[in-house]
C-alpha cells in the first residue's frame, strides 16, 4: 500500500488531510527554531492537549530543552494576539503552550504509539523536509543574485555615471538664463 493511501486510511472522517501543504501553516518560528505547538499537535494526533502533555510528562527524559520548550508569558501573549486563542480570564489556556522542535515531534512518535500518531509523524517529518528544501533553494537564489550583482556592478556603474552626467547637463542647461522669444515693441 502506498504511504499516501495508508495515511488516508488512518484519518478519521472529517479530518484535514495529512499532507505537508496542510501542516506547513502550523509550523511557527520561536527562538530561531521551527516548532509546532502542543494544542495543534494534539489536534493532529486526535487527542486532547492534556493527554499529549501527560504522555510527555511521563517520558520527560526523552524531551530535553532543544526538543521541547514552554513559551514565555510574552511569547504566549504575542501568540494570543496573532491567533484566536481566548485569554485565561474567559475559559482559555491558563498556561503557556509547549513548542516542539522537529526532534521533539520525532520523539513524540515513541511516546504516542497509535496508528494515527505514526501517520501524523510521517506527514510532519515530510513537512519539515519540504520547508528545509524551500529555505535552501531561497538561500541558493540569494547567493546567485549576489553573484550577479557583483558581476554586473562594473557595467552598471558605467550606466549610472552616464545617467548622472546627463542629469547634470540637463540641470546646467535649465540653470542658464533663457533668451526671450518673440517681438518687443517700444511704447511712446
C-alpha positions in Angstrom: 0.0 0.0 0.0 1.5 3.4 -0.9 2.2 5.8 2.0 -0.4 8.3 1.0 -3.2 5.7 1.0 -2.0 4.4 4.4 -2.3 8.0 5.7 -5.8 8.3 4.3 -6.9 5.0 5.9 -5.8 6.2 9.4 -7.6 9.6 9.2 -10.9 9.9 11.0 -13.7 11.2 8.8 -13.9 15.0 8.6 -10.3 15.4 9.4 -7.9 17.6 7.4 -5.7 15.6 5.0 -2.3 14.8 6.4 -0.2 16.4 3.7 2.7 18.8 4.1 0.6 21.6 2.4 -1.9 21.4 5.3 0.6 21.1 8.1 3.1 23.8 6.9 0.9 26.7 8.1 1.0 25.3 11.6 4.8 25.5 11.7 5.9 28.6 13.6 9.2 30.3 14.4 10.1 30.7 18.1 13.6 31.3 19.4 15.1 30.7 16.0 13.5 27.2 15.7 10.7 25.8 13.5 8.2 24.4 16.0 4.7 23.0 16.3 2.6 23.9 19.4 1.1 21.4 21.7 -2.5 22.2 21.1 -2.1 21.9 17.3 -0.1 18.7 17.6 -2.9 17.3 19.9 -5.4 18.2 17.2 -3.4 16.5 14.5 -3.0 13.4 16.7 -6.7 13.4 17.5 -6.1 13.6 21.3 -6.8 16.2 23.9 -3.9 18.6 24.7 -3.8 17.4 28.3 -3.4 13.8 27.1 -0.4 14.8 25.0 1.1 16.8 27.8 0.6 13.8 30.2 2.4 11.5 27.8 5.3 14.0 27.6 5.5 14.4 31.4 5.6 10.6 31.9 8.5 10.5 29.5 10.2 13.8 30.4 13.7 12.3 29.9 13.0 12.0 26.2 12.3 15.7 25.8 15.4 17.9 26.6 15.1 21.7 26.1 16.3 21.5 22.5 13.4 19.1 21.7 10.6 21.0 23.5 10.2 24.2 25.5 7.4 26.2 27.1 6.7 29.6 25.6 7.4 32.6 27.9 4.5 34.8 29.0 5.4 37.4 26.4 5.6 34.8 23.6 2.3 33.4 24.6 0.8 36.9 24.7 2.1 37.5 21.2 0.6 34.2 20.1 -2.7 35.2 21.6 -2.7 38.5 19.6 -1.9 36.7 16.4 -4.4 33.9 16.7 -7.8 33.4 18.0 -6.8 31.8 21.4 -9.0 33.1 24.2 -7.4 34.6 27.3 -7.3 32.7 30.6 -10.0 35.0 32.0 -12.6 33.7 29.5 -12.0 29.9 29.9 -8.9 29.8 27.7 -5.5 28.4 28.5 -4.0 29.1 31.9 -0.5 28.0 31.0 1.7 28.9 28.1 1.8 26.2 25.4 4.7 23.9 24.7 6.6 24.2 21.5 8.0 21.0 19.9 11.0 21.2 17.5 11.5 18.7 14.7 13.4 16.4 17.0 10.6 16.7 19.7 8.0 15.8 17.2 10.0 12.8 16.1 10.3 11.8 19.8 6.5 12.0 20.2 6.2 9.0 17.9 7.9 6.9 20.5 5.6 8.2 23.2 2.3 8.1 21.3 2.0 4.7 19.8 -1.2 4.8 17.8 -1.6 4.3 14.1 -2.7 7.9 13.8 0.4 9.1 15.7 2.6 7.2 13.2 0.8 8.7 10.2 0.9 12.2 11.7 4.6 12.0 12.4 5.3 10.8 8.9 3.4 13.8 7.5 5.1 16.2 9.9 8.5 15.0 9.0 7.7 15.4 5.3 6.6 18.9 6.0 9.8 19.8 7.8 11.8 18.3 5.0 9.9 20.3 2.4 10.4 23.5 4.4 14.1 22.9 4.7 14.4 22.3 0.9 12.4 25.6 0.3 14.7 27.5 2.6 17.8 26.0 0.9 16.5 27.0 -2.5 15.9 30.5 -1.3 19.5 30.7 0.0 20.8 29.5 -3.3 18.7 32.1 -5.1 20.0 34.8 -2.8 23.6 33.7 -3.5 23.0 33.7 -7.3 21.6 37.3 -7.1 24.6 38.4 -5.1 26.9 36.9 -7.6 25.1 38.6 -10.5 25.2 42.0 -8.6 29.0 41.7 -8.1 29.5 40.6 -11.7 27.4 43.4 -13.3 28.3 46.2 -10.8 31.1 47.4 -13.0 28.9 47.6 -16.1 26.0 49.2 -14.2 28.4 51.7 -12.7 29.2 53.0 -16.2 25.5 53.2 -16.9 24.8 55.1 -13.7 27.7 57.5 -14.3 26.4 58.3 -17.8 22.9 58.9 -16.4 24.2 61.1 -13.7 26.2 63.2 -16.3 23.1 63.5 -18.5 21.1 64.7 -15.5 23.8 67.2 -14.5 24.0 68.5 -18.1 20.2 68.9 -18.1 20.3 70.8 -14.8 23.1 73.1 -16.1 21.1 73.8 -19.3 18.0 74.7 -17.2 20.1 76.9 -14.9 21.2 79.2 -17.8 19.0 82.2 -18.4 16.9 81.7 -21.5 16.8 84.1 -24.4 13.4 85.6 -24.9 11.4 84.6 -27.8 9.1 86.9 -29.7 8.9 90.6 -30.7 9.3 93.5 -28.5 7.6 96.8 -29.1 8.6 100.2 -27.9 6.0 102.4 -26.3 5.9 106.1 -26.9 
